Amino acid sequence: MSAERSSPHEGELTERARIESALLGIVTESGLASATPAAIAGRVGIEERVFHRHFNDVQEVYFGLVSGFIDEFLDQVVGAFRTEAGWRNKIRAAAYSILRFFQEDETRAQFTLTEMLSPDPRVQLLRDQALAVMIDLIDEGRSELADPDSKSRATAEGVAGAIYTQVWISLRGGSFADADPHVSQLMYTVVLPYAGSATALEELQIPPPDQGWARPPRPRVERPRSRYPGGVSEERSAAEVDTPEELGPLPAGRHGLSREQVAHNQRERLVAGLAHAVAEHGYHDTTITHITKAASVSRRVFYENFAGKEDCFLAAFDIIVAHLRELMADAAQPIPDWPHQVVAGLGAMLRFFASEPELARLSLIDSLAAGPVVGERYRTALLGFAPMLEPGRAFRASARPLPASREESLLGGLTSLISRSIASGRTEQLEELLPDLTEFLLTPYLGPDEAERLAAEVE
C-alpha cells in the first residue's frame, strides 16, 4: 500500500469515508455485484479515477468495511463482557453491547450480519474467528453446571446461532427501537441450557441498567486495518429439482411435447441450472450465462421464464422449502408423540441436505448473502417452521410461558449449526448432528434430562 493510502491527508480521509459509505449503501440495497467503481464514484460525486487513487478495487473497500465492523463489534462486546463479575452478569453486559452496536447504525448492522455469510474466503475466516469468540463467551456458562462436561461446545454453538438469527430477524423487522425486550429474550436464550428454566425466566424480569447501555450514534471515522489475517432428491409433482446432468437436452424436432410441457421442462431446468451455477460460482458471481449454460437453454428462454437472476433464485428457494416441508411432514406423520415427531422431522431434514449439498448451500448460505429480497424470503420461510415446534409448549412442566420468540431462536440455532457444517465442507456428515440438535431443540420444552435421554436414542 502506498504512503498516500496509509497516511491520507484530512481531506482525503473525508473522501475515503464517502467512498466507503457509498459502497455500504449500494451493497445493502442491491448486493456487492452492483458496487462497481463507476457506481460508487457516481454516488459520491467524483470521477472514477479518484476512486482508484484511494483504493485498488472494490474488494479492498468491501473487505476493509467487513473487517473493520467485525473488529468494532468484537471490541465492544468482549470489552463489555470483561467489565462484570459472574457469568450471567458478563453475558448480560455483552448482550446490551450487541444491541447498542446494532442500534447505533442499522445500515452497518444489516451489512455486518449479512456479509458475514459471504463466500469470500477472507470474510469466512473473519466470520469463523468472530463466532469462535462469541461461542467462547457463551461456553463459559458450563461453569454454572455441577458437571461442566455434561454440555458440549455444540450447545454454545447452537445458542450463538439462535442469537444471530434473533438479532437478524429483529433487524429485518425494524424493531430495535426498544432494546430491553430484546436483551431479556437474548439472555433467556443463553441462560436456559446452563442454568435451567427457572433462572432463564428470571432474566425476562430483570430491568435494563439505569444508564450506560444506550449511546447516541457515533460519527463514522476512518478505521485501522483488521488485526485478523486474511489478505434434490427425486421429486413428485412440478416441484422436481434434478441436477443439470440428469436433465439432458430436449428432444430435437417433433418430440411430441406440448408447448406447456416444453415450457415447464425448461423452467425446471433453469432452476436446477441456477443451483448448479451458484454452487460453483457463488450467488454474486453467477451470471445468466452460467445459468443458461448449465440448463442447456438460451437466454431468450431464461427471460421468458424469469425476470432475472434473483427471480430464478427465489423460485429455486421456494421449491427447496416446499420439498423440505413435505419430507419432514411425511417423516413425522406416522409417529404418535410430538417429541419423536420432531426427531423424525429433524432427521429427514439432515438426510435431505446431506444428500443434496448444492441445494443445502443455496438454501442456507447463499440465500442470506443474496440481497434483501431473498433475505426476507428466507426470514419468512424460517418462521414458517415454527408451528412444528409450538406443540412442545404443552409439554412444559412450568406454568410460566416461554417468550414469544422462543421458536424462532431455536430455529436460528438449528440453521446456524447446519450452515457452519455446510460452509466447512461437512455437508455429507450432517446426520451426525442429530443428537446435539435433538437436545438443543427439545430442552426448552421437555427439560434437560428428558431432552438428553431422547438425544441418546439417536446417537
C-alpha positions in Angstrom: 0.0 0.0 0.0 1.3 3.4 -0.9 2.2 6.1 1.6 -0.6 8.1 0.3 -3.1 5.4 1.2 -1.7 4.5 4.6 -1.4 8.2 5.7 -4.0 10.1 3.8 -4.5 13.8 4.4 -7.5 15.1 6.2 -9.4 15.9 3.0 -8.7 12.5 1.6 -9.9 10.9 4.8 -13.3 12.5 4.2 -13.3 11.3 0.6 -12.3 7.8 1.5 -15.0 7.7 4.1 -17.5 8.9 1.5 -16.4 6.1 -0.8 -16.8 3.5 2.0 -20.3 4.9 2.8 -21.3 4.7 -0.9 -20.3 1.1 -1.1 -22.0 0.3 2.1 -25.3 1.8 0.8 -25.1 0.0 -2.6 -24.3 -3.4 -1.1 -27.1 -3.1 1.5 -29.6 -2.0 -1.2 -28.7 -4.3 -4.1 -25.7 -6.5 -3.3 -22.0 -6.5 -3.9 -22.2 -7.2 -7.6 -23.8 -3.7 -8.1 -21.0 -2.0 -6.3 -18.7 -1.2 -9.3 -16.1 1.6 -9.2 -18.3 3.6 -11.6 -21.4 3.2 -9.4 -19.5 4.1 -6.2 -17.9 7.1 -7.9 -21.3 8.2 -9.2 -22.9 8.1 -5.8 -20.0 10.0 -4.2 -20.0 12.6 -7.0 -16.3 12.0 -8.0 -14.6 10.7 -11.1 -13.8 7.0 -11.2 -10.0 7.8 -11.3 -10.4 9.4 -7.9 -11.8 6.2 -6.5 -8.7 4.4 -7.8 -6.5 7.0 -6.2 -7.7 5.8 -2.8 -8.4 2.1 -3.4 -7.1 -0.6 -5.7 -10.5 -2.1 -6.3 -14.0 -2.7 -4.9 -12.8 -5.7 -2.9 -10.4 -3.6 -1.0 -13.1 -1.3 0.2 -15.5 -4.1 0.8 -13.1 -6.2 2.9 -12.0 -3.2 4.8 -15.6 -2.5 5.8 -16.4 -6.0 6.8 -13.2 -6.5 8.8 -13.5 -3.1 10.4 -17.1 -3.6 11.5 -16.4 -7.1 12.9 -13.4 -5.6 14.8 -15.6 -2.9 16.3 -18.3 -5.4 17.2 -15.9 -7.7 19.0 -14.1 -4.9 20.8 -17.4 -3.6 22.1 -18.9 -6.9 23.1 -15.8 -8.5 24.6 -15.0 -5.3 26.4 -18.4 -5.2 28.0 -18.1 -8.9 29.0 -14.9 -8.2 30.8 -16.3 -5.4 32.9 -18.5 -7.6 35.0 -18.1 -10.4 37.5 -20.1 -13.6 37.3 -21.1 -15.3 34.0 -24.7 -14.1 33.9 -23.7 -10.5 34.5 -21.0 -10.8 32.0 -23.3 -12.2 29.3 -26.0 -9.6 30.1 -23.4 -6.7 29.7 -22.4 -8.3 26.4 -26.0 -8.6 25.3 -26.6 -4.9 25.9 -23.4 -4.2 24.0 -24.7 -6.2 21.0 -27.9 -4.2 20.9 -26.1 -1.0 21.2 -23.9 -1.8 18.3 -26.9 -2.5 16.1 -28.9 0.4 17.3 -26.1 2.9 16.6 -26.3 2.3 12.8 -28.8 -0.2 11.4 -27.3 0.0 7.9 -24.0 -1.1 9.4 -25.8 -3.7 11.3 -27.6 -5.2 8.3 -24.4 -5.1 6.3 -22.4 -6.9 9.0 -24.9 -9.6 9.7 -25.5 -10.3 6.0 -21.9 -10.1 4.7 -20.6 -12.4 7.5 -22.2 -15.1 5.3 -20.2 -14.0 2.2 -18.5 -16.9 0.3 -15.3 -14.7 0.2 -12.7 -16.9 1.9 -11.2 -13.9 3.8 -14.7 -13.0 5.1 -15.3 -16.6 6.0 -12.1 -16.6 8.1 -13.2 -13.4 9.9 -16.6 -14.8 10.5 -15.3 -18.0 12.0 -12.9 -16.1 14.2 -15.7 -13.8 15.4 -18.1 -16.7 16.0 -15.4 -18.5 17.9 -15.0 -15.5 20.2 -18.8 -15.3 20.8 -19.0 -19.1 21.4 -16.2 -18.9 23.9 -18.1 -16.3 25.9 -21.2 -18.4 25.9 -19.4 -21.6 26.6 -18.2 -20.2 29.9 -21.7 -21.0 31.1 -20.6 -24.5 31.7 -19.0 -23.1 34.9 -22.6 -22.8 36.1 -23.1 -26.6 35.9 -22.4 -29.2 38.6 -20.8 -31.3 35.8 -19.3 -28.9 33.2 -18.7 -31.8 30.9 -22.4 -32.6 30.7 -22.7 -29.9 28.0 -20.6 -29.9 24.8 -19.4 -26.9 22.9 -22.1 -27.6 20.4 -24.6 -26.2 22.9 -22.8 -22.8 22.8 -22.6 -23.0 19.0 -26.3 -23.5 18.8 -27.0 -20.7 21.3 -24.7 -18.4 19.2 -26.7 -19.2 16.1 -30.0 -18.6 17.9 -28.8 -15.2 19.0 -27.6 -14.4 15.5 -31.0 -15.3 14.0 -33.0 -13.5 16.7 -31.0 -10.3 16.1 -31.2 -10.7 12.3 -35.0 -11.2 12.3 -35.4 -8.2 14.6 -33.3 -6.0 12.4 -35.3 -7.1 9.3 -38.5 -6.2 11.1 -37.2 -2.8 12.2 -37.9 -3.5 15.8 -34.7 -2.3 17.6 -36.3 0.9 19.0 -36.9 -0.7 22.4 -33.9 -2.7 23.4 -35.0 -4.1 26.8 -37.3 -6.9 25.4 -34.6 -8.0 23.0 -31.9 -8.2 25.7 -34.1 -10.1 28.1 -35.0 -12.6 25.3 -31.4 -13.0 24.3 -30.5 -13.6 27.9 -33.2 -16.2 28.2 -31.8 -18.0 25.2 -28.3 -18.0 26.6 -29.0 -18.9 30.2 -31.6 -21.7 29.6 -29.2 -24.6 28.7 -26.8 -23.8 31.5 -28.9 -22.6 34.5 -32.3 -24.1 33.7 -35.8 -22.8 33.0 -36.4 -21.0 36.4 -33.2 -19.0 36.2 -33.7 -18.3 32.5 -37.2 -17.0 33.2 -35.8 -14.6 35.8 -33.9 -12.9 33.0 -37.2 -11.8 31.4 -38.0 -9.8 34.6 -34.6 -8.0 35.0 -34.9 -4.3 34.1 -32.2 -2.7 32.0 -29.5 -0.7 33.7 -30.4 2.9 34.6 -27.9 4.3 32.2 -24.9 3.4 30.1 -26.2 0.9 27.6 -27.7 3.4 25.2 -25.5 5.8 23.4 -26.2 8.3 20.6 -25.0 7.3 17.1 -21.3 7.9 16.6 -19.8 9.7 13.6 -18.2 7.5 11.0 -14.4 7.6 11.4 -11.5 6.1 9.5 -10.8 2.6 10.9 -7.5 0.8 11.2 -6.9 -2.3 9.2 -8.2 -5.5 10.7 -5.9 -7.2 13.2 -7.0 -10.6 11.8 -5.1 -12.2 8.9 -6.7 -12.9 5.5 -5.4 -10.7 2.9 -32.7 -32.7 -4.8 -33.5 -35.9 -4.4 -36.2 -37.3 -6.8 -39.5 -35.5 -6.5 -43.2 -36.0 -7.1 -45.0 -33.2 -9.0 -44.0 -30.0 -10.6 -41.6 -29.1 -7.8 -39.0 -31.5 -9.1 -35.4 -30.5 -8.8 -32.7 -32.5 -10.6 -29.0 -31.9 -11.1 -28.3 -30.5 -14.6 -26.6 -33.7 -15.6 -29.8 -35.6 -15.1 -31.9 -33.3 -17.3 -30.3 -33.6 -20.7 -31.3 -31.7 -23.8 -34.9 -31.6 -25.0 -35.5 -34.0 -28.0 -34.9 -32.3 -31.3 -37.6 -31.8 -33.9 -41.1 -33.4 -33.5 -40.7 -34.5 -29.8 -44.4 -34.8 -29.2 -44.4 -32.4 -26.2 -47.0 -29.6 -26.0 -45.8 -26.0 -25.6 -46.9 -26.1 -22.0 -44.8 -29.2 -21.3 -41.8 -27.8 -23.0 -42.0 -24.5 -21.0 -42.4 -26.4 -17.8 -39.4 -28.6 -18.5 -37.3 -25.5 -19.4 -38.3 -23.7 -16.1 -37.3 -26.7 -14.0 -34.0 -27.0 -15.9 -33.3 -23.3 -15.3 -33.9 -23.7 -11.6 -31.6 -26.7 -11.5 -29.1 -24.8 -13.6 -29.1 -21.9 -11.1 -28.5 -24.3 -8.2 -25.5 -25.8 -10.0 -24.1 -22.4 -11.1 -24.5 -20.8 -7.7 -22.7 -23.8 -6.1 -19.8 -23.4 -8.5 -19.5 -19.6 -8.6 -21.4 -18.2 -5.6 -24.5 -16.1 -6.0 -22.9 -12.7 -6.7 -20.6 -14.1 -9.3 -23.2 -16.2 -11.1 -24.3 -14.8 -14.4 -27.3 -15.5 -16.6 -24.9 -17.2 -19.0 -23.7 -19.5 -16.2 -27.3 -20.5 -15.6 -28.4 -21.0 -19.2 -25.3 -23.0 -20.0 -25.9 -25.3 -17.0 -29.5 -25.7 -18.1 -28.8 -26.0 -21.8 -31.3 -23.3 -22.8 -31.0 -19.9 -24.4 -31.0 -16.5 -22.8 -34.3 -15.9 -24.5 -35.8 -18.9 -22.8 -34.4 -17.7 -19.5 -36.1 -14.3 -19.8 -39.4 -15.9 -20.9 -39.4 -17.7 -17.5 -37.7 -15.3 -15.1 -37.3 -11.5 -14.7 -33.7 -12.0 -13.7 -31.2 -14.0 -11.5 -33.0 -13.0 -8.3 -36.3 -14.2 -9.6 -34.9 -17.5 -10.6 -33.1 -17.8 -7.2 -36.4 -17.2 -5.4 -38.1 -19.9 -7.4 -35.4 -22.4 -6.5 -35.5 -21.4 -2.9 -39.3 -21.8 -2.7 -39.1 -25.3 -4.3 -36.5 -26.4 -1.8 -38.5 -25.2 1.2 -41.7 -26.8 -0.1 -40.0 -30.1 -0.7 -38.4 -29.9 2.8 -41.7 -29.3 4.5 -43.2 -32.3 2.7 -40.2 -34.6 3.6 -40.4 -33.6 7.3 -44.2 -33.9 7.4 -44.1 -37.4 5.8 -41.4 -38.5 8.3 -43.4 -37.2 11.3 -46.9 -38.3 10.2 -46.8 -42.0 11.4 -45.3 -41.2 14.8 -47.8 -40.7 17.6 -45.9 -38.5 20.1 -44.6 -35.0 19.4 -41.0 -35.3 20.7 -40.3 -38.2 18.4 -42.1 -36.4 15.6 -39.6 -33.6 16.0 -36.7 -36.0 15.9 -38.0 -37.7 12.8 -38.6 -34.4 11.0 -35.1 -33.2 12.0 -33.6 -36.4 10.7 -35.4 -36.1 7.4 -34.0 -32.5 7.1 -30.5 -33.6 7.7 -30.7 -36.5 5.3 -32.0 -34.3 2.6 -29.3 -31.7 3.0 -26.6 -34.3 3.3 -27.7 -35.9 0.0 -28.1 -32.5 -1.8 -25.1 -30.4 -1.0 -25.8 -27.8 -3.7 -29.3 -27.2 -2.6 -28.2 -27.2 1.1 -25.8 -24.4 0.4 -28.2 -22.5 -1.8 -31.0 -22.5 0.8 -29.0 -21.9 4.0 -25.9 -19.9 3.0 -26.3 -18.2 -0.4 -29.9 -17.1 0.4 -28.6 -14.9 3.3 -26.0 -13.3 1.1 -28.2 -12.8 -2.0 -29.6 -9.4 -1.1 -32.6 -8.0 1.0 -35.4 -9.5 -1.1 -34.1 -13.1 -0.9 -33.2 -12.4 2.8 -36.8 -11.5 3.5 -37.9 -14.7 1.8 -35.5 -16.7 4.0 -36.9 -15.0 7.1 -40.4 -15.8 6.2 -39.6 -19.4 5.4 -37.7 -19.9 8.7 -40.6 -18.6 10.7 -42.9 -20.9 8.8 -41.3 -23.9 10.5 -42.2 -22.5 14.0 -45.6 -24.3 14.1 -43.7 -27.6 14.1 -42.2 -26.7 17.5 -45.1 -24.8 19.1 -46.9 -28.0 20.3 -43.9 -28.5 22.7 -45.2 -25.7 24.9 -47.9 -28.1 26.1 -45.2 -30.4 27.5 -43.6 -27.8 29.8 -43.7 -28.5 33.5 -43.5 -24.8 34.4 -46.7 -22.8 34.3 -44.8 -19.7 33.2 -45.0 -19.3 29.4 -42.0 -19.3 27.1 -41.1 -16.0 25.3 -42.9 -15.5 22.1 -39.6 -15.6 20.1 -38.5 -19.0 21.5 -39.3 -21.0 18.4 -37.5 -18.5 16.1 -34.5 -18.5 18.3 -34.3 -22.3 18.3 -34.7 -22.4 14.5 -31.9 -19.9 14.3 -29.6 -22.0 16.3 -30.5 -25.1 14.3 -29.8 -23.4 10.9 -26.6 -21.8 12.2 -25.2 -25.2 13.2 -26.2 -26.8 9.9 -24.8 -23.8 7.9 -21.5 -23.9 9.7 -21.1 -27.6 8.8 -22.0 -26.8 5.2 -19.6 -23.9 5.0 -16.8 -26.1 6.3 -17.3 -28.8 3.7 -19.0 -31.3 6.0 -22.4 -31.4 4.3 -22.3 -35.2 3.8 -21.8 -35.6 7.6 -24.8 -33.6 8.6 -26.7 -36.5 10.1 -24.0 -36.7 12.8 -25.5 -33.5 14.3 -28.9 -35.2 15.0 -28.1 -36.0 18.8 -26.9 -32.5 19.5 -29.7 -30.8 17.6 -32.3 -33.0 19.3 -31.1 -32.0 22.7 -30.9 -28.3 21.7 -34.5 -28.2 20.3 -36.2 -30.2 22.9 -34.6 -28.8 26.1 -36.9 -25.7 26.4 -40.0 -27.9 26.3 -39.1 -31.2 28.0 -36.3 -30.1 30.3 -32.6 -31.0 30.0 -32.9 -34.6 31.4 -35.6 -35.8 29.0 -34.0 -34.0 26.1 -30.7 -35.6 26.8 -32.4 -39.0 27.0 -34.0 -38.6 23.6 -30.8 -37.4 22.1 -29.1 -40.6 23.4 -31.7 -42.6 21.5 -30.4 -41.3 18.1 -26.6 -41.5 18.8 
